[in-house]
Amino acid sequence: MRAVVQRVTQARVDAGVETVGEIGTGLMVLLGVTHDDTAEVAERLAAKIWTLRIMRDEKSAADLGAGLLVVSQFTLYGDARKGRRPTWTAAAPGPVAEPLYEHFCSALRDLGAYVAQGVFGADMAISLTNDGPTTLVLDL
């Protein structure tokens, strides 16, 4: 499982003309799922992100009760090492990835997080204000 985590002062995701998820100060999480990911991996990554000390003053989202906006992003497993056209073979297919994406979001909620979500598999527009900027790539 791979996540790009950005500290933000605000973030929003729109699907079509509708805003489907929005947070104020918190973390924007783009989540990629690969073939061998499991529910246990999703839970470990959720706990790591929730307690990651990347907010101001070395606080975590858990310390501040900050929200998280989680958007599924299969392109995190794109491979463009050869040629100019990326391959997506490392990304898990929708029937595998969607339940793990939902489990990841549920695991965050079980930890006490407010979680806003994108729409799995939809064409979305994300807007955010990166704070810092602070951006990390996490792999489990």
CNS distance restraints for C-alpha pairs under 8 A (distance, minus, plus):
assign (resid   1 and name CA) (resid  31 and name CA) 7.35 0.50 0.50
assign (resid   1 and name CA) (resid  32 and name CA) 5.79 0.50 0.50
assign (resid   1 and name CA) (resid  33 and name CA) 4.82 0.50 0.50
assign (resid   1 and name CA) (resid  34 and name CA) 5.98 0.50 0.50
assign (resid   1 and name CA) (resid  37 and name CA) 6.01 0.50 0.50
assign (resid   1 and name CA) (resid  41 and name CA) 7.09 0.50 0.50
assign (resid   1 and name CA) (resid  42 and name CA) 7.21 0.50 0.50
assign (resid   1 and name CA) (resid  45 and name CA) 7.85 0.50 0.50
assign (resid   1 and name CA) (resid 139 and name CA) 5.85 0.50 0.50
assign (resid   1 and name CA) (resid 140 and name CA) 5.41 0.50 0.50
assign (resid   2 and name CA) (resid  31 and name CA) 5.91 0.50 0.50
assign (resid   2 and name CA) (resid  32 and name CA) 4.99 0.50 0.50
assign (resid   2 and name CA) (resid  33 and name CA) 6.54 0.50 0.50
assign (resid   2 and name CA) (resid  76 and name CA) 7.08 0.50 0.50
assign (resid   2 and name CA) (resid  77 and name CA) 7.98 0.50 0.50
assign (resid   2 and name CA) (resid 137 and name CA) 7.20 0.50 0.50
assign (resid   2 and name CA) (resid 138 and name CA) 5.63 0.50 0.50
assign (resid   2 and name CA) (resid 139 and name CA) 4.51 0.50 0.50
assign (resid   2 and name CA) (resid 140 and name CA) 6.54 0.50 0.50
assign (resid   3 and name CA) (resid  29 and name CA) 6.30 0.50 0.50
assign (resid   3 and name CA) (resid  30 and name CA) 5.44 0.50 0.50
assign (resid   3 and name CA) (resid  31 and name CA) 4.58 0.50 0.50
assign (resid   3 and name CA) (resid  32 and name CA) 6.14 0.50 0.50
assign (resid   3 and name CA) (resid  76 and name CA) 7.93 0.50 0.50
assign (resid   3 and name CA) (resid 137 and name CA) 5.73 0.50 0.50
assign (resid   3 and name CA) (resid 138 and name CA) 5.15 0.50 0.50
assign (resid   3 and name CA) (resid 139 and name CA) 6.56 0.50 0.50
assign (resid   4 and name CA) (resid  28 and name CA) 7.95 0.50 0.50
assign (resid   4 and name CA) (resid  29 and name CA) 5.69 0.50 0.50
assign (resid   4 and name CA) (resid  30 and name CA) 5.10 0.50 0.50
assign (resid   4 and name CA) (resid  31 and name CA) 6.73 0.50 0.50
assign (resid   4 and name CA) (resid 135 and name CA) 6.95 0.50 0.50
assign (resid   4 and name CA) (resid 136 and name CA) 5.74 0.50 0.50
assign (resid   4 and name CA) (resid 137 and name CA) 4.53 0.50 0.50
assign (resid   4 and name CA) (resid 138 and name CA) 6.39 0.50 0.50
assign (resid   5 and name CA) (resid  27 and name CA) 6.41 0.50 0.50
assign (resid   5 and name CA) (resid  28 and name CA) 5.69 0.50 0.50
assign (resid   5 and name CA) (resid  29 and name CA) 4.67 0.50 0.50
assign (resid   5 and name CA) (resid  30 and name CA) 6.61 0.50 0.50
assign (resid   5 and name CA) (resid  49 and name CA) 7.91 0.50 0.50
assign (resid   5 and name CA) (resid 135 and name CA) 5.59 0.50 0.50
assign (resid   5 and name CA) (resid 136 and name CA) 5.23 0.50 0.50
assign (resid   5 and name CA) (resid 137 and name CA) 6.33 0.50 0.50
assign (resid   5 and name CA) (resid 138 and name CA) 7.63 0.50 0.50
assign (resid   6 and name CA) (resid  27 and name CA) 5.51 0.50 0.50
assign (resid   6 and name CA) (resid  28 and name CA) 5.07 0.50 0.50
assign (resid   6 and name CA) (resid  29 and name CA) 6.57 0.50 0.50
assign (resid   6 and name CA) (resid 130 and name CA) 6.53 0.50 0.50
assign (resid   6 and name CA) (resid 131 and name CA) 7.81 0.50 0.50
assign (resid   6 and name CA) (resid 133 and name CA) 7.76 0.50 0.50
assign (resid   6 and name CA) (resid 134 and name CA) 5.72 0.50 0.50
assign (resid   6 and name CA) (resid 135 and name CA) 4.40 0.50 0.50
assign (resid   6 and name CA) (resid 136 and name CA) 6.57 0.50 0.50
assign (resid   7 and name CA) (resid  25 and name CA) 7.73 0.50 0.50
assign (resid   7 and name CA) (resid  26 and name CA) 5.95 0.50 0.50
assign (resid   7 and name CA) (resid  27 and name CA) 4.77 0.50 0.50
assign (resid   7 and name CA) (resid  28 and name CA) 6.47 0.50 0.50
assign (resid   7 and name CA) (resid  54 and name CA) 7.21 0.50 0.50
assign (resid   7 and name CA) (resid  55 and name CA) 6.68 0.50 0.50
assign (resid   7 and name CA) (resid 130 and name CA) 5.90 0.50 0.50
assign (resid   7 and name CA) (resid 131 and name CA) 5.41 0.50 0.50
assign (resid   7 and name CA) (resid 132 and name CA) 7.41 0.50 0.50
assign (resid   7 and name CA) (resid 133 and name CA) 7.19 0.50 0.50
assign (resid   7 and name CA) (resid 134 and name CA) 5.49 0.50 0.50
assign (resid   7 and name CA) (resid 135 and name CA) 6.61 0.50 0.50
assign (resid   8 and name CA) (resid  24 and name CA) 7.55 0.50 0.50
assign (resid   8 and name CA) (resid  25 and name CA) 5.59 0.50 0.50
assign (resid   8 and name CA) (resid  26 and name CA) 5.50 0.50 0.50
assign (resid   8 and name CA) (resid  27 and name CA) 5.72 0.50 0.50
assign (resid   8 and name CA) (resid  28 and name CA) 6.60 0.50 0.50
assign (resid   8 and name CA) (resid 128 and name CA) 6.67 0.50 0.50
assign (resid   8 and name CA) (resid 129 and name CA) 5.43 0.50 0.50
assign (resid   8 and name CA) (resid 130 and name CA) 4.44 0.50 0.50
assign (resid   8 and name CA) (resid 131 and name CA) 4.75 0.50 0.50
assign (resid   9 and name CA) (resid  24 and name CA) 5.61 0.50 0.50
assign (resid   9 and name CA) (resid  25 and name CA) 4.05 0.50 0.50
assign (resid   9 and name CA) (resid  26 and name CA) 6.46 0.50 0.50
assign (resid   9 and name CA) (resid 128 and name CA) 7.60 0.50 0.50
assign (resid   9 and name CA) (resid 129 and name CA) 5.67 0.50 0.50
assign (resid   9 and name CA) (resid 130 and name CA) 6.55 0.50 0.50
assign (resid   9 and name CA) (resid 131 and name CA) 5.89 0.50 0.50
assign (resid  10 and name CA) (resid  22 and name CA) 7.60 0.50 0.50
assign (resid  10 and name CA) (resid  23 and name CA) 5.66 0.50 0.50
assign (resid  10 and name CA) (resid  24 and name CA) 4.17 0.50 0.50
assign (resid  10 and name CA) (resid  25 and name CA) 5.37 0.50 0.50
assign (resid  10 and name CA) (resid  26 and name CA) 7.23 0.50 0.50
assign (resid  10 and name CA) (resid 128 and name CA) 5.55 0.50 0.50
assign (resid  10 and name CA) (resid 129 and name CA) 5.58 0.50 0.50
assign (resid  10 and name CA) (resid 130 and name CA) 7.81 0.50 0.50
assign (resid  11 and name CA) (resid  22 and name CA) 5.68 0.50 0.50
assign (resid  11 and name CA) (resid  23 and name CA) 5.45 0.50 0.50
assign (resid  11 and name CA) (resid  24 and name CA) 6.49 0.50 0.50
assign (resid  11 and name CA) (resid  28 and name CA) 6.81 0.50 0.50
assign (resid  11 and name CA) (resid  69 and name CA) 7.12 0.50 0.50
assign (resid  11 and name CA) (resid 126 and name CA) 7.29 0.50 0.50
assign (resid  11 and name CA) (resid 127 and name CA) 5.66 0.50 0.50
assign (resid  11 and name CA) (resid 128 and name CA) 4.07 0.50 0.50
assign (resid  11 and name CA) (resid 129 and name CA) 6.52 0.50 0.50
assign (resid  12 and name CA) (resid  19 and name CA) 7.03 0.50 0.50
assign (resid  12 and name CA) (resid  20 and name CA) 7.82 0.50 0.50
assign (resid  12 and name CA) (resid  21 and name CA) 5.68 0.50 0.50
assign (resid  12 and name CA) (resid  22 and name CA) 4.26 0.50 0.50
assign (resid  12 and name CA) (resid  23 and name CA) 6.55 0.50 0.50
assign (resid  12 and name CA) (resid  69 and name CA) 7.66 0.50 0.50
assign (resid  12 and name CA) (resid 126 and name CA) 5.75 0.50 0.50
assign (resid  12 and name CA) (resid 127 and name CA) 5.34 0.50 0.50
assign (resid  12 and name CA) (resid 128 and name CA) 6.31 0.50 0.50
assign (resid  13 and name CA) (resid  19 and name CA) 5.88 0.50 0.50
assign (resid  13 and name CA) (resid  20 and name CA) 5.98 0.50 0.50
assign (resid  13 and name CA) (resid  21 and name CA) 5.30 0.50 0.50
assign (resid  13 and name CA) (resid  22 and name CA) 6.44 0.50 0.50
assign (resid  13 and name CA) (resid 117 and name CA) 7.95 0.50 0.50
assign (resid  13 and name CA) (resid 118 and name CA) 6.17 0.50 0.50
assign (resid  13 and name CA) (resid 124 and name CA) 6.51 0.50 0.50
assign (resid  13 and name CA) (resid 125 and name CA) 5.63 0.50 0.50
assign (resid  13 and name CA) (resid 126 and name CA) 4.42 0.50 0.50
assign (resid  13 and name CA) (resid 127 and name CA) 6.43 0.50 0.50
assign (resid  14 and name CA) (resid  18 and name CA) 5.43 0.50 0.50
assign (resid  14 and name CA) (resid  19 and name CA) 4.20 0.50 0.50
assign (resid  14 and name CA) (resid  20 and name CA) 5.56 0.50 0.50
assign (resid  14 and name CA) (resid  21 and name CA) 7.14 0.50 0.50
assign (resid  14 and name CA) (resid 118 and name CA) 7.66 0.50 0.50
assign (resid  14 and name CA) (resid 124 and name CA) 5.52 0.50 0.50
assign (resid  14 and name CA) (resid 125 and name CA) 5.15 0.50 0.50
assign (resid  14 and name CA) (resid 126 and name CA) 6.43 0.50 0.50
assign (resid  15 and name CA) (resid  19 and name CA) 6.40 0.50 0.50
assign (resid  15 and name CA) (resid  20 and name CA) 6.50 0.50 0.50
assign (resid  15 and name CA) (resid 118 and name CA) 7.72 0.50 0.50
assign (resid  15 and name CA) (resid 119 and name CA) 7.17 0.50 0.50
assign (resid  15 and name CA) (resid 122 and name CA) 6.79 0.50 0.50
assign (resid  15 and name CA) (resid 123 and name CA) 6.31 0.50 0.50
assign (resid  15 and name CA) (resid 124 and name CA) 4.67 0.50 0.50
assign (resid  15 and name CA) (resid 125 and name CA) 6.56 0.50 0.50
assign (resid  16 and name CA) (resid 123 and name CA) 7.55 0.50 0.50
assign (resid  16 and name CA) (resid 124 and name CA) 6.95 0.50 0.50
assign (resid  20 and name CA) (resid 116 and name CA) 7.94 0.50 0.50
assign (resid  20 and name CA) (resid 117 and name CA) 7.00 0.50 0.50
assign (resid  20 and name CA) (resid 118 and name CA) 6.18 0.50 0.50
assign (resid  20 and name CA) (resid 119 and name CA) 7.42 0.50 0.50
assign (resid  21 and name CA) (resid  69 and name CA) 6.81 0.50 0.50
assign (resid  21 and name CA) (resid 116 and name CA) 4.88 0.50 0.50
assign (resid  21 and name CA) (resid 117 and name CA) 5.27 0.50 0.50
assign (resid  21 and name CA) (resid 118 and name CA) 6.00 0.50 0.50
assign (resid  22 and name CA) (resid  69 and name CA) 6.68 0.50 0.50
assign (resid  22 and name CA) (resid 116 and name CA) 6.10 0.50 0.50
assign (resid  23 and name CA) (resid  67 and name CA) 5.88 0.50 0.50
assign (resid  23 and name CA) (resid  68 and name CA) 6.76 0.50 0.50
assign (resid  23 and name CA) (resid  69 and name CA) 6.43 0.50 0.50
assign (resid  23 and name CA) (resid 116 and name CA) 6.97 0.50 0.50
assign (resid  24 and name CA) (resid  66 and name CA) 7.93 0.50 0.50
assign (resid  24 and name CA) (resid  67 and name CA) 6.99 0.50 0.50
assign (resid  25 and name CA) (resid  66 and name CA) 6.24 0.50 0.50
assign (resid  25 and name CA) (resid  67 and name CA) 6.86 0.50 0.50
assign (resid  26 and name CA) (resid  55 and name CA) 7.78 0.50 0.50
assign (resid  26 and name CA) (resid  61 and name CA) 6.46 0.50 0.50
assign (resid  26 and name CA) (resid  66 and name CA) 4.69 0.50 0.50
assign (resid  26 and name CA) (resid  67 and name CA) 4.88 0.50 0.50
assign (resid  26 and name CA) (resid  68 and name CA) 5.70 0.50 0.50
assign (resid  27 and name CA) (resid  61 and name CA) 7.42 0.50 0.50
assign (resid  27 and name CA) (resid  66 and name CA) 7.44 0.50 0.50
assign (resid  27 and name CA) (resid  67 and name CA) 6.50 0.50 0.50
assign (resid  27 and name CA) (resid  68 and name CA) 4.76 0.50 0.50
assign (resid  27 and name CA) (resid  69 and name CA) 6.39 0.50 0.50
assign (resid  28 and name CA) (resid  68 and name CA) 5.80 0.50 0.50
assign (resid  28 and name CA) (resid  69 and name CA) 4.89 0.50 0.50
assign (resid  28 and name CA) (resid  70 and name CA) 6.23 0.50 0.50
assign (resid  29 and name CA) (resid  68 and name CA) 6.92 0.50 0.50
assign (resid  29 and name CA) (resid  69 and name CA) 5.95 0.50 0.50
assign (resid  29 and name CA) (resid  70 and name CA) 4.71 0.50 0.50
assign (resid  29 and name CA) (resid  71 and name CA) 6.29 0.50 0.50
assign (resid  30 and name CA) (resid  70 and name CA) 5.94 0.50 0.50
assign (resid  30 and name CA) (resid  71 and name CA) 5.00 0.50 0.50
assign (resid  30 and name CA) (resid  72 and name CA) 5.87 0.50 0.50
assign (resid  30 and name CA) (resid  73 and name CA) 5.70 0.50 0.50
assign (resid  31 and name CA) (resid  70 and name CA) 6.93 0.50 0.50
assign (resid  31 and name CA) (resid  71 and name CA) 6.10 0.50 0.50
assign (resid  31 and name CA) (resid  72 and name CA) 4.86 0.50 0.50
assign (resid  31 and name CA) (resid  73 and name CA) 5.32 0.50 0.50
assign (resid  31 and name CA) (resid  74 and name CA) 7.49 0.50 0.50
assign (resid  31 and name CA) (resid  76 and name CA) 7.60 0.50 0.50
assign (resid  31 and name CA) (resid 101 and name CA) 7.42 0.50 0.50
assign (resid  32 and name CA) (resid  72 and name CA) 6.14 0.50 0.50
assign (resid  32 and name CA) (resid  73 and name CA) 5.07 0.50 0.50
assign (resid  32 and name CA) (resid  74 and name CA) 5.00 0.50 0.50
assign (resid  32 and name CA) (resid  75 and name CA) 7.23 0.50 0.50
assign (resid  32 and name CA) (resid  76 and name CA) 5.51 0.50 0.50
assign (resid  32 and name CA) (resid  77 and name CA) 6.60 0.50 0.50
assign (resid  32 and name CA) (resid  91 and name CA) 7.18 0.50 0.50
assign (resid  33 and name CA) (resid  37 and name CA) 6.55 0.50 0.50
assign (resid  33 and name CA) (resid  74 and name CA) 6.67 0.50 0.50
assign (resid  33 and name CA) (resid  77 and name CA) 7.79 0.50 0.50
assign (resid  33 and name CA) (resid  91 and name CA) 5.99 0.50 0.50
assign (resid  33 and name CA) (resid  92 and name CA) 5.69 0.50 0.50
assign (resid  33 and name CA) (resid  97 and name CA) 5.59 0.50 0.50
assign (resid  33 and name CA) (resid 100 and name CA) 7.45 0.50 0.50
assign (resid  33 and name CA) (resid 101 and name CA) 7.50 0.50 0.50
assign (resid  34 and name CA) (resid  77 and name CA) 7.31 0.50 0.50
assign (resid  34 and name CA) (resid  90 and name CA) 5.78 0.50 0.50
assign (resid  34 and name CA) (resid  91 and name CA) 4.63 0.50 0.50
assign (resid  34 and name CA) (resid  92 and name CA) 4.46 0.50 0.50
assign (resid  34 and name CA) (resid  97 and name CA) 7.38 0.50 0.50
assign (resid  35 and name CA) (resid  90 and name CA) 6.88 0.50 0.50
assign (resid  35 and name CA) (resid  91 and name CA) 6.59 0.50 0.50
assign (resid  35 and name CA) (resid  92 and name CA) 4.69 0.50 0.50
assign (resid  35 and name CA) (resid  93 and name CA) 7.87 0.50 0.50
assign (resid  35 and name CA) (resid  96 and name CA) 7.53 0.50 0.50
assign (resid  37 and name CA) (resid  41 and name CA) 6.17 0.50 0.50
assign (resid  37 and name CA) (resid  42 and name CA) 7.50 0.50 0.50
assign (resid  37 and name CA) (resid 100 and name CA) 7.88 0.50 0.50
assign (resid  38 and name CA) (resid  42 and name CA) 6.41 0.50 0.50
assign (resid  38 and name CA) (resid 100 and name CA) 7.07 0.50 0.50
assign (resid  39 and name CA) (resid  43 and name CA) 6.21 0.50 0.50
assign (resid  39 and name CA) (resid 100 and name CA) 6.23 0.50 0.50
assign (resid  39 and name CA) (resid 103 and name CA) 6.66 0.50 0.50
assign (resid  39 and name CA) (resid 104 and name CA) 7.61 0.50 0.50
assign (resid  40 and name CA) (resid  44 and name CA) 6.22 0.50 0.50
assign (resid  41 and name CA) (resid  45 and name CA) 6.12 0.50 0.50
assign (resid  41 and name CA) (resid 140 and name CA) 6.76 0.50 0.50
assign (resid  42 and name CA) (resid  46 and name CA) 6.06 0.50 0.50
assign (resid  42 and name CA) (resid 100 and name CA) 6.69 0.50 0.50
assign (resid  42 and name CA) (resid 101 and name CA) 7.78 0.50 0.50
assign (resid  42 and name CA) (resid 103 and name CA) 6.78 0.50 0.50
assign (resid  42 and name CA) (resid 104 and name CA) 4.92 0.50 0.50
assign (resid  42 and name CA) (resid 107 and name CA) 7.58 0.50 0.50
assign (resid  43 and name CA) (resid  47 and name CA) 6.22 0.50 0.50
assign (resid  43 and name CA) (resid 103 and name CA) 7.67 0.50 0.50
assign (resid  43 and name CA) (resid 104 and name CA) 6.06 0.50 0.50
assign (resid  43 and name CA) (resid 107 and name CA) 5.64 0.50 0.50
assign (resid  43 and name CA) (resid 108 and name CA) 7.81 0.50 0.50
assign (resid  44 and name CA) (resid  48 and name CA) 6.16 0.50 0.50
assign (resid  45 and name CA) (resid  49 and name CA) 6.13 0.50 0.50
assign (resid  45 and name CA) (resid 104 and name CA) 7.79 0.50 0.50
assign (resid  45 and name CA) (resid 140 and name CA) 6.80 0.50 0.50
assign (resid  46 and name CA) (resid  50 and name CA) 6.06 0.50 0.50
assign (resid  46 and name CA) (resid 104 and name CA) 6.03 0.50 0.50
assign (resid  46 and name CA) (resid 105 and name CA) 7.63 0.50 0.50
assign (resid  46 and name CA) (resid 107 and name CA) 6.25 0.50 0.50
assign (resid  46 and name CA) (resid 108 and name CA) 5.49 0.50 0.50
assign (resid  47 and name CA) (resid  51 and name CA) 6.20 0.50 0.50
assign (resid  47 and name CA) (resid 107 and name CA) 7.80 0.50 0.50
assign (resid  47 and name CA) (resid 108 and name CA) 6.97 0.50 0.50
assign (resid  47 and name CA) (resid 111 and name CA) 7.40 0.50 0.50
assign (resid  48 and name CA) (resid  52 and name CA) 5.73 0.50 0.50
assign (resid  50 and name CA) (resid  60 and name CA) 6.71 0.50 0.50
assign (resid  50 and name CA) (resid  61 and name CA) 5.60 0.50 0.50
assign (resid  50 and name CA) (resid  62 and name CA) 5.54 0.50 0.50
assign (resid  50 and name CA) (resid 108 and name CA) 7.03 0.50 0.50
assign (resid  50 and name CA) (resid 111 and name CA) 7.86 0.50 0.50
assign (resid  50 and name CA) (resid 113 and name CA) 7.46 0.50 0.50
assign (resid  51 and name CA) (resid  60 and name CA) 5.10 0.50 0.50
assign (resid  51 and name CA) (resid  61 and name CA) 6.32 0.50 0.50
assign (resid  51 and name CA) (resid  62 and name CA) 5.62 0.50 0.50
assign (resid  51 and name CA) (resid  63 and name CA) 7.63 0.50 0.50
assign (resid  52 and name CA) (resid  59 and name CA) 7.83 0.50 0.50
assign (resid  52 and name CA) (resid  60 and name CA) 5.21 0.50 0.50
assign (resid  52 and name CA) (resid  61 and name CA) 7.22 0.50 0.50
assign (resid  53 and name CA) (resid  58 and name CA) 5.03 0.50 0.50
assign (resid  53 and name CA) (resid  59 and name CA) 4.84 0.50 0.50
assign (resid  53 and name CA) (resid  60 and name CA) 4.22 0.50 0.50
assign (resid  53 and name CA) (resid  61 and name CA) 7.56 0.50 0.50
assign (resid  54 and name CA) (resid  58 and name CA) 5.80 0.50 0.50
assign (resid  54 and name CA) (resid  59 and name CA) 6.31 0.50 0.50
assign (resid  54 and name CA) (resid  60 and name CA) 5.96 0.50 0.50
assign (resid  54 and name CA) (resid 134 and name CA) 7.59 0.50 0.50
assign (resid  55 and name CA) (resid  59 and name CA) 4.98 0.50 0.50
assign (resid  55 and name CA) (resid  60 and name CA) 5.43 0.50 0.50
assign (resid  55 and name CA) (resid  61 and name CA) 6.67 0.50 0.50
assign (resid  59 and name CA) (resid  63 and name CA) 5.92 0.50 0.50
assign (resid  59 and name CA) (resid  64 and name CA) 7.05 0.50 0.50
assign (resid  60 and name CA) (resid  64 and name CA) 6.48 0.50 0.50
assign (resid  61 and name CA) (resid  65 and name CA) 5.60 0.50 0.50
assign (resid  61 and name CA) (resid  66 and name CA) 4.73 0.50 0.50
assign (resid  61 and name CA) (resid  67 and name CA) 7.13 0.50 0.50
assign (resid  62 and name CA) (resid  66 and name CA) 6.69 0.50 0.50
assign (resid  62 and name CA) (resid 112 and name CA) 7.76 0.50 0.50
assign (resid  62 and name CA) (resid 113 and name CA) 7.12 0.50 0.50
assign (resid  65 and name CA) (resid 113 and name CA) 6.78 0.50 0.50
assign (resid  65 and name CA) (resid 114 and name CA) 7.69 0.50 0.50
assign (resid  66 and name CA) (resid 113 and name CA) 7.39 0.50 0.50
assign (resid  66 and name CA) (resid 114 and name CA) 7.27 0.50 0.50
assign (resid  67 and name CA) (resid 113 and name CA) 6.41 0.50 0.50
assign (resid  67 and name CA) (resid 114 and name CA) 4.89 0.50 0.50
assign (resid  67 and name CA) (resid 115 and name CA) 5.94 0.50 0.50
assign (resid  67 and name CA) (resid 116 and name CA) 7.53 0.50 0.50
assign (resid  68 and name CA) (resid 113 and name CA) 7.28 0.50 0.50
assign (resid  68 and name CA) (resid 114 and name CA) 6.33 0.50 0.50
assign (resid  68 and name CA) (resid 115 and name CA) 4.95 0.50 0.50
assign (resid  68 and name CA) (resid 116 and name CA) 6.18 0.50 0.50
assign (resid  69 and name CA) (resid 115 and name CA) 5.85 0.50 0.50
assign (resid  69 and name CA) (resid 116 and name CA) 4.67 0.50 0.50
assign (resid  69 and name CA) (resid 117 and name CA) 5.57 0.50 0.50
assign (resid  69 and name CA) (resid 118 and name CA) 7.63 0.50 0.50
assign (resid  70 and name CA) (resid 105 and name CA) 7.29 0.50 0.50
assign (resid  70 and name CA) (resid 115 and name CA) 7.03 0.50 0.50
assign (resid  70 and name CA) (resid 116 and name CA) 6.30 0.50 0.50
assign (resid  70 and name CA) (resid 117 and name CA) 4.94 0.50 0.50
assign (resid  70 and name CA) (resid 118 and name CA) 6.43 0.50 0.50
assign (resid  71 and name CA) (resid 117 and name CA) 5.86 0.50 0.50
assign (resid  71 and name CA) (resid 118 and name CA) 4.85 0.50 0.50
assign (resid  71 and name CA) (resid 119 and name CA) 7.38 0.50 0.50
assign (resid  71 and name CA) (resid 120 and name CA) 7.49 0.50 0.50
assign (resid  72 and name CA) (resid 101 and name CA) 6.74 0.50 0.50
assign (resid  72 and name CA) (resid 118 and name CA) 7.10 0.50 0.50
assign (resid  72 and name CA) (resid 119 and name CA) 7.85 0.50 0.50
assign (resid  72 and name CA) (resid 120 and name CA) 6.04 0.50 0.50
assign (resid  72 and name CA) (resid 121 and name CA) 7.55 0.50 0.50
assign (resid  74 and name CA) (resid  78 and name CA) 7.48 0.50 0.50
assign (resid  74 and name CA) (resid  88 and name CA) 7.70 0.50 0.50
assign (resid  74 and name CA) (resid  91 and name CA) 5.66 0.50 0.50
assign (resid  74 and name CA) (resid  92 and name CA) 7.60 0.50 0.50
assign (resid  75 and name CA) (resid  88 and name CA) 6.93 0.50 0.50
assign (resid  75 and name CA) (resid  91 and name CA) 7.43 0.50 0.50
assign (resid  76 and name CA) (resid  91 and name CA) 7.86 0.50 0.50
assign (resid  77 and name CA) (resid  88 and name CA) 6.25 0.50 0.50
assign (resid  77 and name CA) (resid  89 and name CA) 7.83 0.50 0.50
assign (resid  77 and name CA) (resid  90 and name CA) 5.57 0.50 0.50
assign (resid  77 and name CA) (resid  91 and name CA) 5.22 0.50 0.50
assign (resid  78 and name CA) (resid  86 and name CA) 5.75 0.50 0.50
assign (resid  78 and name CA) (resid  87 and name CA) 5.58 0.50 0.50
assign (resid  78 and name CA) (resid  88 and name CA) 4.78 0.50 0.50
assign (resid  78 and name CA) (resid  89 and name CA) 7.57 0.50 0.50
assign (resid  78 and name CA) (resid  90 and name CA) 7.05 0.50 0.50
assign (resid  78 and name CA) (resid  91 and name CA) 7.29 0.50 0.50
assign (resid  79 and name CA) (resid  86 and name CA) 5.09 0.50 0.50
assign (resid  79 and name CA) (resid  87 and name CA) 5.23 0.50 0.50
assign (resid  79 and name CA) (resid  88 and name CA) 6.51 0.50 0.50
assign (resid  79 and name CA) (resid  90 and name CA) 7.93 0.50 0.50
assign (resid  80 and name CA) (resid  84 and name CA) 6.39 0.50 0.50
assign (resid  80 and name CA) (resid  85 and name CA) 6.31 0.50 0.50
assign (resid  80 and name CA) (resid  86 and name CA) 4.32 0.50 0.50
assign (resid  80 and name CA) (resid  87 and name CA) 6.64 0.50 0.50
assign (resid  81 and name CA) (resid  86 and name CA) 7.76 0.50 0.50
assign (resid  82 and name CA) (resid  86 and name CA) 7.81 0.50 0.50
assign (resid  92 and name CA) (resid  96 and name CA) 5.99 0.50 0.50
assign (resid  92 and name CA) (resid  97 and name CA) 5.49 0.50 0.50
assign (resid  93 and name CA) (resid  97 and name CA) 5.92 0.50 0.50
assign (resid  94 and name CA) (resid  98 and name CA) 5.50 0.50 0.50
assign (resid  94 and name CA) (resid 121 and name CA) 7.63 0.50 0.50
assign (resid  95 and name CA) (resid  99 and name CA) 7.15 0.50 0.50
assign (resid  96 and name CA) (resid 100 and name CA) 6.93 0.50 0.50
assign (resid  97 and name CA) (resid 101 and name CA) 6.05 0.50 0.50
assign (resid  98 and name CA) (resid 102 and name CA) 6.18 0.50 0.50
assign (resid  98 and name CA) (resid 120 and name CA) 6.74 0.50 0.50
assign (resid  99 and name CA) (resid 103 and name CA) 6.02 0.50 0.50
assign (resid 100 and name CA) (resid 104 and name CA) 6.03 0.50 0.50
assign (resid 101 and name CA) (resid 105 and name CA) 6.41 0.50 0.50
assign (resid 102 and name CA) (resid 106 and name CA) 6.10 0.50 0.50
assign (resid 103 and name CA) (resid 107 and name CA) 5.98 0.50 0.50
assign (resid 104 and name CA) (resid 108 and name CA) 6.39 0.50 0.50
assign (resid 105 and name CA) (resid 109 and name CA) 6.38 0.50 0.50
assign (resid 105 and name CA) (resid 115 and name CA) 6.73 0.50 0.50
assign (resid 105 and name CA) (resid 117 and name CA) 7.96 0.50 0.50
assign (resid 106 and name CA) (resid 110 and name CA) 6.13 0.50 0.50
assign (resid 107 and name CA) (resid 111 and name CA) 6.40 0.50 0.50
assign (resid 108 and name CA) (resid 112 and name CA) 6.64 0.50 0.50
assign (resid 108 and name CA) (resid 113 and name CA) 5.44 0.50 0.50
assign (resid 108 and name CA) (resid 114 and name CA) 7.84 0.50 0.50
assign (resid 108 and name CA) (resid 115 and name CA) 7.17 0.50 0.50
assign (resid 109 and name CA) (resid 113 and name CA) 4.73 0.50 0.50
assign (resid 109 and name CA) (resid 114 and name CA) 6.29 0.50 0.50
assign (resid 109 and name CA) (resid 115 and name CA) 6.54 0.50 0.50
assign (resid 118 and name CA) (resid 124 and name CA) 7.55 0.50 0.50
assign (resid 119 and name CA) (resid 124 and name CA) 7.72 0.50 0.50
assign (resid 130 and name CA) (resid 134 and name CA) 6.92 0.50 0.50
